[in-house]
Amino acid sequence: MLQRLGRWLRAAGHDTLIESDGRDDYSLLKQAQEEQRLLITRDRGLKKFRHADGNVVLLECKGLEDCVADLSHQLDINWLYKPFSRCMVCNTPLTDTSEAQKQRLPEDQKGEQAGESYYCPGCEKVYWSGSHVRHMRDRLTDWQQRYATSTQSRPSADGGPVV
Ligand SMILES: [Zn+2]
């Protein structure tokens, strides 16, 4: 439901699990509590569980920008926590690329002209700092300037959100 928002939280560097729709509410909440994650949802039903309040962040938003604003008003999200340190597809922390992995980069990202590149050990995706990443960083910076009151915080003390 909030999968796009979840990928942007990963882009900002937050440990974010993204669940597909249809998973049963109780198991979702149980996992969030066990892993000390926040559960970010638009599903009002999740508030009905006893003890859910501390873990559930209920958003009422449509579209990405609206959800970013809603979430930022409820939690002190640092949108520049550790940008591009996690895989946006699978949430695994990225590593530097080896020489073999660099061979998979596009031609204009190889050799002397190459910028920084990163590798995901989880899904084997290779990332590089192209214009797409610059645009995303600009957007994260914009959100941080607009909404953040602190640059020190994380969504929760011990883990990131489950979406
Ligand atoms: Zn990955």
Backbone and ligand atoms as CSV (ligand in chain L), in Angstrom:
chain,resi,resn,atom,element,x,y,z
A,1,MET,N,N,0.831,-1.199,0.000
A,1,MET,CA,C,0.000,0.000,0.000
A,1,MET,C,C,0.874,1.261,0.000
A,2,LEU,N,N,1.884,1.234,0.854
A,2,LEU,CA,C,2.790,2.387,0.948
A,2,LEU,C,C,4.168,2.003,0.432
A,3,GLN,N,N,4.163,1.210,-0.626
A,3,GLN,CA,C,5.439,0.653,-1.078
A,3,GLN,C,C,6.385,1.721,-1.624
A,4,ARG,N,N,5.836,2.702,-2.291
A,4,ARG,CA,C,6.702,3.766,-2.829
A,4,ARG,C,C,7.347,4.554,-1.696
A,5,LEU,N,N,6.554,4.857,-0.697
A,5,LEU,CA,C,7.088,5.558,0.474
A,5,LEU,C,C,8.190,4.714,1.118
A,6,GLY,N,N,7.965,3.415,1.180
A,6,GLY,CA,C,8.956,2.504,1.756
A,6,GLY,C,C,10.276,2.529,1.004
A,7,ARG,N,N,10.191,2.584,-0.317
A,7,ARG,CA,C,11.433,2.624,-1.095
A,7,ARG,C,C,12.175,3.939,-0.870
A,8,TRP,N,N,11.438,5.010,-0.675
A,8,TRP,CA,C,12.105,6.297,-0.379
A,8,TRP,C,C,12.727,6.288,1.013
A,9,LEU,N,N,12.110,5.608,1.960
A,9,LEU,CA,C,12.733,5.486,3.286
A,9,LEU,C,C,14.041,4.708,3.177
A,10,ARG,N,N,14.048,3.676,2.341
A,10,ARG,CA,C,15.296,2.944,2.090
A,10,ARG,C,C,16.319,3.851,1.426
A,11,ALA,N,N,15.883,4.658,0.463
A,11,ALA,CA,C,16.807,5.579,-0.214
A,11,ALA,C,C,17.451,6.527,0.789
A,12,ALA,N,N,16.693,6.906,1.814
A,12,ALA,CA,C,17.227,7.790,2.854
A,12,ALA,C,C,18.129,7.026,3.823
A,13,GLY,N,N,18.141,5.697,3.722
A,13,GLY,CA,C,19.039,4.878,4.532
A,13,GLY,C,C,18.387,4.175,5.711
A,14,HIS,N,N,17.063,4.277,5.832
A,14,HIS,CA,C,16.384,3.641,6.965
A,14,HIS,C,C,16.101,2.164,6.680
A,15,ASP,N,N,16.272,1.370,7.722
A,15,ASP,CA,C,16.010,-0.066,7.654
A,15,ASP,C,C,14.495,-0.270,7.517
A,16,THR,N,N,14.047,-0.615,6.341
A,16,THR,CA,C,12.614,-0.606,6.043
A,16,THR,C,C,12.170,-1.907,5.399
A,17,LEU,N,N,11.258,-2.607,6.039
A,17,LEU,CA,C,10.660,-3.782,5.407
A,17,LEU,C,C,9.376,-3.342,4.712
A,18,ILE,N,N,9.155,-3.884,3.545
A,18,ILE,CA,C,7.948,-3.543,2.797
A,18,ILE,C,C,7.112,-4.806,2.646
A,19,GLU,N,N,5.900,-4.758,3.153
A,19,GLU,CA,C,5.039,-5.927,3.091
A,19,GLU,C,C,4.016,-5.769,1.982
A,20,SER,N,N,3.711,-6.878,1.339
A,20,SER,CA,C,2.673,-6.815,0.315
A,20,SER,C,C,1.303,-6.762,0.987
A,21,ASP,N,N,0.346,-6.241,0.280
A,21,ASP,CA,C,-1.020,-6.180,0.799
A,21,ASP,C,C,-1.518,-7.597,1.082
A,22,GLY,N,N,-2.399,-7.679,2.023
A,22,GLY,CA,C,-3.052,-8.959,2.241
A,22,GLY,C,C,-2.417,-9.804,3.325
A,23,ARG,N,N,-1.301,-9.377,3.882
A,23,ARG,CA,C,-0.748,-10.146,4.982
A,23,ARG,C,C,-1.593,-9.906,6.225
A,24,ASP,N,N,-1.724,-10.934,7.063
A,24,ASP,CA,C,-2.697,-10.752,8.131
A,24,ASP,C,C,-2.179,-9.803,9.198
A,25,ASP,N,N,-3.080,-8.960,9.658
A,25,ASP,CA,C,-2.731,-7.833,10.514
A,25,ASP,C,C,-1.990,-8.258,11.766
A,26,TYR,N,N,-2.458,-9.357,12.366
A,26,TYR,CA,C,-1.882,-9.745,13.636
A,26,TYR,C,C,-0.411,-10.130,13.478
A,27,SER,N,N,-0.086,-10.893,12.460
A,27,SER,CA,C,1.306,-11.330,12.285
A,27,SER,C,C,2.208,-10.143,11.937
A,28,LEU,N,N,1.653,-9.193,11.217
A,28,LEU,CA,C,2.409,-7.983,10.871
A,28,LEU,C,C,2.763,-7.187,12.136
A,29,LEU,N,N,1.769,-7.026,12.979
A,29,LEU,CA,C,1.964,-6.259,14.203
A,29,LEU,C,C,2.920,-6.991,15.150
A,30,LYS,N,N,2.771,-8.316,15.198
A,30,LYS,CA,C,3.623,-9.121,16.069
A,30,LYS,C,C,5.089,-8.970,15.644
A,31,GLN,N,N,5.320,-9.039,14.331
A,31,GLN,CA,C,6.692,-8.885,13.838
A,31,GLN,C,C,7.236,-7.496,14.168
A,32,ALA,N,N,6.420,-6.487,13.990
A,32,ALA,CA,C,6.861,-5.119,14.284
A,32,ALA,C,C,7.259,-4.995,15.748
A,33,GLN,N,N,6.480,-5.621,16.615
A,33,GLN,CA,C,6.784,-5.528,18.043
A,33,GLN,C,C,8.038,-6.323,18.392
A,34,GLU,N,N,8.170,-7.516,17.814
A,34,GLU,CA,C,9.352,-8.335,18.102
A,34,GLU,C,C,10.634,-7.671,17.622
A,35,GLU,N,N,10.553,-7.030,16.467
A,35,GLU,CA,C,11.761,-6.422,15.894
A,35,GLU,C,C,11.870,-4.948,16.257
A,36,GLN,N,N,10.987,-4.490,17.141
A,36,GLN,CA,C,10.963,-3.089,17.576
A,36,GLN,C,C,10.959,-2.137,16.396
A,37,ARG,N,N,10.087,-2.466,15.458
A,37,ARG,CA,C,9.898,-1.600,14.302
A,37,ARG,C,C,8.610,-0.827,14.438
A,38,LEU,N,N,8.525,0.224,13.697
A,38,LEU,CA,C,7.260,0.943,13.586
A,38,LEU,C,C,6.521,0.404,12.375
A,39,LEU,N,N,5.234,0.283,12.520
A,39,LEU,CA,C,4.408,-0.198,11.425
A,39,LEU,C,C,3.663,0.991,10.830
A,40,ILE,N,N,4.048,1.334,9.615
A,40,ILE,CA,C,3.449,2.493,8.953
A,40,ILE,C,C,2.378,1.991,7.999
A,41,THR,N,N,1.178,2.423,8.204
A,41,THR,CA,C,0.063,1.849,7.453
A,41,THR,C,C,-1.029,2.880,7.215
A,42,ARG,N,N,-1.878,2.580,6.249
A,42,ARG,CA,C,-3.100,3.372,6.077
A,42,ARG,C,C,-4.317,2.568,6.524
A,43,ASP,N,N,-4.038,1.382,7.074
A,43,ASP,CA,C,-5.113,0.464,7.463
A,43,ASP,C,C,-5.558,0.764,8.894
A,44,ARG,N,N,-6.712,1.394,9.026
A,44,ARG,CA,C,-7.223,1.752,10.353
A,44,ARG,C,C,-7.401,0.529,11.238
A,45,GLY,N,N,-7.642,-0.608,10.623
A,45,GLY,CA,C,-7.892,-1.842,11.364
A,45,GLY,C,C,-6.747,-2.201,12.297
A,46,LEU,N,N,-5.531,-1.777,11.943
A,46,LEU,CA,C,-4.374,-2.149,12.758
A,46,LEU,C,C,-4.361,-1.436,14.104
A,47,LYS,N,N,-5.116,-0.378,14.221
A,47,LYS,CA,C,-5.160,0.338,15.494
A,47,LYS,C,C,-6.060,-0.370,16.508
A,48,LYS,N,N,-6.830,-1.329,16.027
A,48,LYS,CA,C,-7.810,-1.947,16.918
A,48,LYS,C,C,-7.162,-2.927,17.902
A,49,PHE,N,N,-5.953,-3.401,17.581
A,49,PHE,CA,C,-5.316,-4.371,18.463
A,49,PHE,C,C,-4.856,-3.711,19.756
A,50,ARG,N,N,-5.013,-4.438,20.808
A,50,ARG,CA,C,-4.537,-3.921,22.088
A,50,ARG,C,C,-3.023,-3.726,22.014
A,51,HIS,N,N,-2.495,-2.751,22.643
A,51,HIS,CA,C,-1.051,-2.458,22.692
A,51,HIS,C,C,-0.485,-2.033,21.347
A,52,ALA,N,N,-1.340,-1.782,20.359
A,52,ALA,CA,C,-0.815,-1.453,19.026
A,52,ALA,C,C,-0.294,-0.024,18.956
A,53,ASP,N,N,-0.795,0.829,19.827
A,53,ASP,CA,C,-0.533,2.253,19.668
A,53,ASP,C,C,0.931,2.644,19.561
A,54,GLY,N,N,1.768,2.026,20.372
A,54,GLY,CA,C,3.175,2.407,20.363
A,54,GLY,C,C,3.889,2.037,19.081
A,55,ASN,N,N,3.364,1.062,18.353
A,55,ASN,CA,C,4.058,0.570,17.173
A,55,ASN,C,C,3.448,1.012,15.853
A,56,VAL,N,N,2.208,1.430,15.887
A,56,VAL,CA,C,1.511,1.700,14.628
A,56,VAL,C,C,1.456,3.192,14.338
A,57,VAL,N,N,1.888,3.550,13.143
A,57,VAL,CA,C,1.774,4.928,12.680
A,57,VAL,C,C,0.743,4.929,11.553
A,58,LEU,N,N,-0.376,5.563,11.819
A,58,LEU,CA,C,-1.470,5.544,10.854
A,58,LEU,C,C,-1.411,6.795,9.967
A,59,LEU,N,N,-1.258,6.561,8.675
A,59,LEU,CA,C,-1.217,7.684,7.736
A,59,LEU,C,C,-2.580,7.837,7.056
A,60,GLU,N,N,-2.917,9.060,6.759
A,60,GLU,CA,C,-4.114,9.320,5.964
A,60,GLU,C,C,-3.682,10.186,4.808
A,61,CYS,N,N,-3.164,9.567,3.786
A,61,CYS,CA,C,-2.595,10.347,2.692
A,61,CYS,C,C,-2.838,9.653,1.369
A,62,LYS,N,N,-2.755,10.453,0.312
A,62,LYS,CA,C,-2.834,9.917,-1.049
A,62,LYS,C,C,-1.608,10.425,-1.796
A,63,GLY,N,N,-0.937,9.551,-2.452
A,63,GLY,CA,C,0.200,9.985,-3.245
A,63,GLY,C,C,1.452,10.169,-2.408
A,64,LEU,N,N,2.599,10.113,-3.073
A,64,LEU,CA,C,3.875,10.122,-2.373
A,64,LEU,C,C,4.122,11.399,-1.576
A,65,GLU,N,N,3.978,12.548,-2.206
A,65,GLU,CA,C,4.297,13.808,-1.518
A,65,GLU,C,C,3.438,13.993,-0.265
A,66,ASP,N,N,2.177,13.656,-0.411
A,66,ASP,CA,C,1.232,13.764,0.689
A,66,ASP,C,C,1.644,12.832,1.843
A,67,CYS,N,N,2.069,11.619,1.497
A,67,CYS,CA,C,2.469,10.639,2.515
A,67,CYS,C,C,3.771,11.061,3.205
A,68,VAL,N,N,4.689,11.623,2.436
A,68,VAL,CA,C,5.942,12.112,3.023
A,68,VAL,C,C,5.644,13.206,4.049
A,69,ALA,N,N,4.739,14.109,3.699
A,69,ALA,CA,C,4.373,15.190,4.612
A,69,ALA,C,C,3.702,14.635,5.866
A,70,ASP,N,N,2.758,13.735,5.682
A,70,ASP,CA,C,2.016,13.143,6.799
A,70,ASP,C,C,2.986,12.413,7.747
A,71,LEU,N,N,3.849,11.571,7.174
A,71,LEU,CA,C,4.804,10.810,7.983
A,71,LEU,C,C,5.771,11.735,8.710
A,72,SER,N,N,6.248,12.760,8.012
A,72,SER,CA,C,7.214,13.684,8.613
A,72,SER,C,C,6.602,14.486,9.750
A,73,HIS,N,N,5.306,14.710,9.681
A,73,HIS,CA,C,4.650,15.435,10.767
A,73,HIS,C,C,4.449,14.549,11.991
A,74,GLN,N,N,4.336,13.253,11.764
A,74,GLN,CA,C,4.119,12.347,12.897
A,74,GLN,C,C,5.416,11.837,13.514
A,75,LEU,N,N,6.424,11.638,12.689
A,75,LEU,CA,C,7.722,11.148,13.159
A,75,LEU,C,C,8.796,12.115,12.700
A,76,ASP,N,N,9.830,12.200,13.465
A,76,ASP,CA,C,10.913,13.097,13.091
A,76,ASP,C,C,11.864,12.350,12.148
A,77,ILE,N,N,11.431,12.175,10.922
A,77,ILE,CA,C,12.211,11.398,9.952
A,77,ILE,C,C,13.409,12.218,9.466
A,78,ASN,N,N,14.570,11.602,9.492
A,78,ASN,CA,C,15.733,12.234,8.874
A,78,ASN,C,C,15.854,11.719,7.439
A,79,TRP,N,N,15.480,12.552,6.492
A,79,TRP,CA,C,15.493,12.118,5.078
A,79,TRP,C,C,16.902,12.075,4.507
A,80,LEU,N,N,17.868,12.570,5.282
A,80,LEU,CA,C,19.269,12.478,4.844
A,80,LEU,C,C,20.070,11.658,5.848
A,81,TYR,N,N,19.416,10.602,6.372
A,81,TYR,CA,C,20.060,9.782,7.401
A,81,TYR,C,C,21.353,9.153,6.860
A,82,LYS,N,N,21.232,8.263,5.881
A,82,LYS,CA,C,22.401,7.713,5.179
A,82,LYS,C,C,21.975,7.440,3.735
A,83,PRO,N,N,21.878,8.480,2.936
A,83,PRO,CA,C,21.313,8.296,1.593
A,83,PRO,C,C,22.066,7.249,0.772
A,84,PHE,N,N,21.323,6.388,0.129
A,84,PHE,CA,C,21.840,5.376,-0.800
A,84,PHE,C,C,22.831,4.424,-0.144
A,85,SER,N,N,22.562,4.085,1.107
A,85,SER,CA,C,23.384,3.093,1.793
A,85,SER,C,C,22.692,1.733,1.822
A,86,ARG,N,N,21.422,1.686,1.396
A,86,ARG,CA,C,20.670,0.429,1.369
A,86,ARG,C,C,20.101,0.171,-0.007
A,87,CYS,N,N,19.931,-1.104,-0.321
A,87,CYS,CA,C,19.301,-1.471,-1.587
A,87,CYS,C,C,17.826,-1.080,-1.559
A,88,MET,N,N,17.376,-0.361,-2.576
A,88,MET,CA,C,15.971,0.051,-2.608
A,88,MET,C,C,15.049,-1.116,-2.929
A,89,VAL,N,N,15.607,-2.166,-3.507
A,89,VAL,CA,C,14.793,-3.330,-3.862
A,89,VAL,C,C,14.621,-4.272,-2.672
A,90,CYS,N,N,15.710,-4.550,-1.945
A,90,CYS,CA,C,15.619,-5.601,-0.920
A,90,CYS,C,C,16.094,-5.159,0.462
A,91,ASN,N,N,16.487,-3.924,0.655
A,91,ASN,CA,C,16.802,-3.364,1.988
A,91,ASN,C,C,18.184,-3.741,2.524
A,92,THR,N,N,18.961,-4.542,1.774
A,92,THR,CA,C,20.280,-4.965,2.250
A,92,THR,C,C,21.264,-3.785,2.210
A,93,PRO,N,N,22.105,-3.629,3.251
A,93,PRO,CA,C,23.137,-2.580,3.187
A,93,PRO,C,C,24.078,-2.805,1.996
A,94,LEU,N,N,24.389,-1.741,1.284
A,94,LEU,CA,C,25.229,-1.841,0.082
A,94,LEU,C,C,26.704,-1.861,0.448
A,95,THR,N,N,27.499,-2.478,-0.417
A,95,THR,CA,C,28.952,-2.502,-0.244
A,95,THR,C,C,29.593,-1.823,-1.462
A,96,ASP,N,N,30.905,-1.602,-1.395
A,96,ASP,CA,C,31.603,-1.102,-2.577
A,96,ASP,C,C,31.637,-2.204,-3.640
A,97,THR,N,N,31.810,-1.820,-4.875
A,97,THR,CA,C,31.869,-2.811,-5.951
A,97,THR,C,C,33.275,-3.380,-6.091
A,98,SER,N,N,33.339,-4.675,-6.372
A,98,SER,CA,C,34.612,-5.307,-6.706
A,98,SER,C,C,34.905,-5.035,-8.185
A,99,GLU,N,N,36.098,-5.384,-8.637
A,99,GLU,CA,C,36.445,-5.192,-10.055
A,99,GLU,C,C,35.489,-5.974,-10.950
A,100,ALA,N,N,35.151,-7.188,-10.540
A,100,ALA,CA,C,34.234,-8.010,-11.346
A,100,ALA,C,C,32.857,-7.357,-11.425
A,101,GLN,N,N,32.406,-6.814,-10.316
A,101,GLN,CA,C,31.078,-6.171,-10.311
A,101,GLN,C,C,31.072,-4.892,-11.140
A,102,LYS,N,N,32.209,-4.190,-11.132
A,102,LYS,CA,C,32.317,-2.965,-11.939
A,102,LYS,C,C,32.131,-3.252,-13.433
A,103,GLN,N,N,32.450,-4.475,-13.853
A,103,GLN,CA,C,32.291,-4.824,-15.274
A,103,GLN,C,C,30.832,-4.793,-15.700
A,104,ARG,N,N,29.935,-4.854,-14.757
A,104,ARG,CA,C,28.510,-4.852,-15.088
A,104,ARG,C,C,27.946,-3.442,-15.213
A,105,LEU,N,N,28.751,-2.429,-14.937
A,105,LEU,CA,C,28.274,-1.043,-15.043
A,105,LEU,C,C,28.128,-0.648,-16.511
A,106,PRO,N,N,27.282,0.351,-16.800
A,106,PRO,CA,C,27.194,0.840,-18.182
A,106,PRO,C,C,28.539,1.409,-18.625
A,107,GLU,N,N,28.750,1.455,-19.932
A,107,GLU,CA,C,30.064,1.857,-20.461
A,107,GLU,C,C,30.526,3.211,-19.929
A,108,ASP,N,N,29.613,4.178,-19.828
A,108,ASP,CA,C,30.035,5.515,-19.390
A,108,ASP,C,C,30.334,5.582,-17.893
A,109,GLN,N,N,30.140,4.473,-17.197
A,109,GLN,CA,C,30.453,4.443,-15.769
A,109,GLN,C,C,31.703,3.612,-15.484
A,110,LYS,N,N,32.408,3.222,-16.549
A,110,LYS,CA,C,33.619,2.414,-16.360
A,110,LYS,C,C,34.861,3.281,-16.526
A,111,GLY,N,N,35.969,2.762,-16.018
A,111,GLY,CA,C,37.260,3.419,-16.247
A,111,GLY,C,C,37.406,4.719,-15.482
A,112,GLU,N,N,38.192,5.623,-16.069
A,112,GLU,CA,C,38.591,6.849,-15.363
A,112,GLU,C,C,37.419,7.778,-15.065
A,113,GLN,N,N,36.406,7.735,-15.923
A,113,GLN,CA,C,35.269,8.648,-15.771
A,113,GLN,C,C,34.300,8.199,-14.673
A,114,ALA,N,N,34.501,6.995,-14.202
A,114,ALA,CA,C,33.498,6.382,-13.324
A,114,ALA,C,C,33.317,7.154,-12.028
A,115,GLY,N,N,32.079,7.269,-11.610
A,115,GLY,CA,C,31.778,7.815,-10.296
A,115,GLY,C,C,31.756,6.671,-9.290
A,116,GLU,N,N,31.111,6.923,-8.186
A,116,GLU,CA,C,31.032,5.869,-7.178
A,116,GLU,C,C,30.007,4.822,-7.599
A,117,SER,N,N,30.291,3.579,-7.224
A,117,SER,CA,C,29.321,2.520,-7.498
A,117,SER,C,C,29.232,1.590,-6.297
A,118,TYR,N,N,28.086,0.938,-6.184
A,118,TYR,CA,C,27.802,0.108,-5.016
A,118,TYR,C,C,27.149,-1.189,-5.445
A,119,TYR,N,N,27.293,-2.188,-4.561
A,119,TYR,CA,C,26.796,-3.520,-4.873
A,119,TYR,C,C,25.886,-3.997,-3.750
A,120,CYS,N,N,24.792,-4.662,-4.118
A,120,CYS,CA,C,23.898,-5.250,-3.125
A,120,CYS,C,C,24.169,-6.747,-3.000
A,121,PRO,N,N,24.688,-7.189,-1.839
A,121,PRO,CA,C,24.938,-8.623,-1.641
A,121,PRO,C,C,23.638,-9.423,-1.552
A,122,GLY,N,N,22.516,-8.740,-1.316
A,122,GLY,CA,C,21.241,-9.438,-1.180
A,122,GLY,C,C,20.657,-9.865,-2.522
A,123,CYS,N,N,20.572,-8.939,-3.468
A,123,CYS,CA,C,19.936,-9.270,-4.756
A,123,CYS,C,C,20.892,-9.063,-5.928
A,124,GLU,N,N,22.158,-8.766,-5.639
A,124,GLU,CA,C,23.225,-8.669,-6.645
A,124,GLU,C,C,23.040,-7.518,-7.627
A,125,LYS,N,N,22.229,-6.539,-7.243
A,125,LYS,CA,C,22.065,-5.368,-8.092
A,125,LYS,C,C,23.278,-4.442,-7.931
A,126,VAL,N,N,23.673,-3.805,-9.027
A,126,VAL,CA,C,24.763,-2.834,-8.982
A,126,VAL,C,C,24.174,-1.435,-9.157
A,127,TYR,N,N,24.573,-0.521,-8.295
A,127,TYR,CA,C,24.097,0.870,-8.355
A,127,TYR,C,C,25.254,1.793,-8.697
A,128,TRP,N,N,24.958,2.880,-9.355
A,128,TRP,CA,C,25.992,3.889,-9.591
A,128,TRP,C,C,25.381,5.274,-9.448
A,129,SER,N,N,26.255,6.266,-9.220
A,129,SER,CA,C,25.771,7.631,-8.962
A,129,SER,C,C,25.533,8.384,-10.256
A,130,GLY,N,N,24.482,8.069,-10.931
A,130,GLY,CA,C,24.125,8.781,-12.161
A,130,GLY,C,C,23.154,9.914,-11.867
A,131,SER,N,N,22.556,10.435,-12.929
A,131,SER,CA,C,21.656,11.572,-12.767
A,131,SER,C,C,20.414,11.190,-11.962
A,132,HIS,N,N,19.997,9.938,-12.076
A,132,HIS,CA,C,18.832,9.470,-11.328
A,132,HIS,C,C,19.068,9.620,-9.823
A,133,VAL,N,N,20.250,9.215,-9.387
A,133,VAL,CA,C,20.594,9.317,-7.964
A,133,VAL,C,C,20.679,10.778,-7.539
A,134,ARG,N,N,21.232,11.627,-8.416
A,134,ARG,CA,C,21.309,13.057,-8.079
A,134,ARG,C,C,19.913,13.652,-7.901
A,135,HIS,N,N,18.997,13.277,-8.798
A,135,HIS,CA,C,17.626,13.791,-8.669
A,135,HIS,C,C,16.978,13.309,-7.377
A,136,MET,N,N,17.225,12.063,-7.049
A,136,MET,CA,C,16.638,11.530,-5.816
A,136,MET,C,C,17.227,12.228,-4.596
A,137,ARG,N,N,18.532,12.462,-4.640
A,137,ARG,CA,C,19.163,13.146,-3.503
A,137,ARG,C,C,18.592,14.563,-3.339
A,138,ASP,N,N,18.352,15.235,-4.460
A,138,ASP,CA,C,17.741,16.571,-4.403
A,138,ASP,C,C,16.369,16.521,-3.731
A,139,ARG,N,N,15.626,15.470,-4.053
A,139,ARG,CA,C,14.293,15.349,-3.484
A,139,ARG,C,C,14.360,15.074,-1.980
A,140,LEU,N,N,15.288,14.206,-1.578
A,140,LEU,CA,C,15.473,13.922,-0.141
A,140,LEU,C,C,15.881,15.199,0.598
A,141,THR,N,N,16.779,15.962,-0.006
A,141,THR,CA,C,17.243,17.211,0.608
A,141,THR,C,C,16.089,18.196,0.765
A,142,ASP,N,N,15.259,18.245,-0.249
A,142,ASP,CA,C,14.088,19.120,-0.210
A,142,ASP,C,C,13.161,18.732,0.948
A,143,TRP,N,N,12.888,17.446,1.089
A,143,TRP,CA,C,12.016,16.986,2.186
A,143,TRP,C,C,12.639,17.293,3.540
A,144,GLN,N,N,13.948,17.067,3.619
A,144,GLN,CA,C,14.627,17.307,4.895
A,144,GLN,C,C,14.517,18.780,5.294
A,145,GLN,N,N,14.714,19.654,4.316
A,145,GLN,CA,C,14.648,21.092,4.618
A,145,GLN,C,C,13.231,21.523,4.964
A,146,ARG,N,N,12.276,20.889,4.297
A,146,ARG,CA,C,10.895,21.288,4.508
A,146,ARG,C,C,10.330,20.798,5.840
A,147,TYR,N,N,10.655,19.543,6.203
A,147,TYR,CA,C,9.952,18.932,7.327
A,147,TYR,C,C,10.782,18.683,8.572
A,148,ALA,N,N,12.089,18.514,8.420
A,148,ALA,CA,C,12.847,18.010,9.554
A,148,ALA,C,C,13.115,19.096,10.583
A,149,THR,N,N,13.021,18.706,11.825
A,149,THR,CA,C,13.363,19.628,12.895
A,149,THR,C,C,14.684,19.235,13.529
A,150,SER,N,N,15.162,18.028,13.204
A,150,SER,CA,C,16.412,17.545,13.771
A,150,SER,C,C,17.093,16.656,12.740
A,151,THR,N,N,18.408,16.612,12.745
A,151,THR,CA,C,19.103,15.712,11.827
A,151,THR,C,C,19.657,14.503,12.560
A,152,GLN,N,N,19.328,14.378,13.819
A,152,GLN,CA,C,19.914,13.291,14.619
A,152,GLN,C,C,19.015,12.060,14.737
A,153,SER,N,N,17.770,12.212,14.401
A,153,SER,CA,C,16.817,11.183,14.803
A,153,SER,C,C,16.681,10.057,13.791
A,154,ARG,N,N,16.103,8.981,14.250
A,154,ARG,CA,C,15.689,7.887,13.389
A,154,ARG,C,C,14.214,7.618,13.701
A,155,PRO,N,N,13.527,6.891,12.841
A,155,PRO,CA,C,12.113,6.644,13.099
A,155,PRO,C,C,11.867,5.924,14.425
A,156,SER,N,N,12.777,5.059,14.829
A,156,SER,CA,C,12.654,4.439,16.133
A,156,SER,C,C,14.050,4.155,16.636
A,157,ALA,N,N,14.167,3.847,17.903
A,157,ALA,CA,C,15.483,3.719,18.495
A,157,ALA,C,C,16.238,2.512,17.968
A,158,ASP,N,N,15.570,1.401,17.777
A,158,ASP,CA,C,16.272,0.154,17.509
A,158,ASP,C,C,16.051,-0.435,16.134
A,159,GLY,N,N,15.227,0.141,15.367
A,159,GLY,CA,C,14.988,-0.415,14.056
A,159,GLY,C,C,14.234,0.575,13.233
A,160,GLY,N,N,14.016,0.244,12.019
A,160,GLY,CA,C,13.288,1.155,11.161
A,160,GLY,C,C,11.847,0.724,11.027
A,161,PRO,N,N,11.149,1.349,10.152
A,161,PRO,CA,C,9.730,1.061,9.987
A,161,PRO,C,C,9.461,-0.197,9.149
A,162,VAL,N,N,8.365,-0.813,9.443
A,162,VAL,CA,C,7.793,-1.803,8.533
A,162,VAL,C,C,6.683,-1.092,7.791
A,163,VAL,N,N,6.628,-1.234,6.501
A,163,VAL,CA,C,5.580,-0.551,5.759
A,163,VAL,C,C,4.547,-1.565,5.326
L,1,ZN,ZN,ZN,19.183,-5.742,-3.092
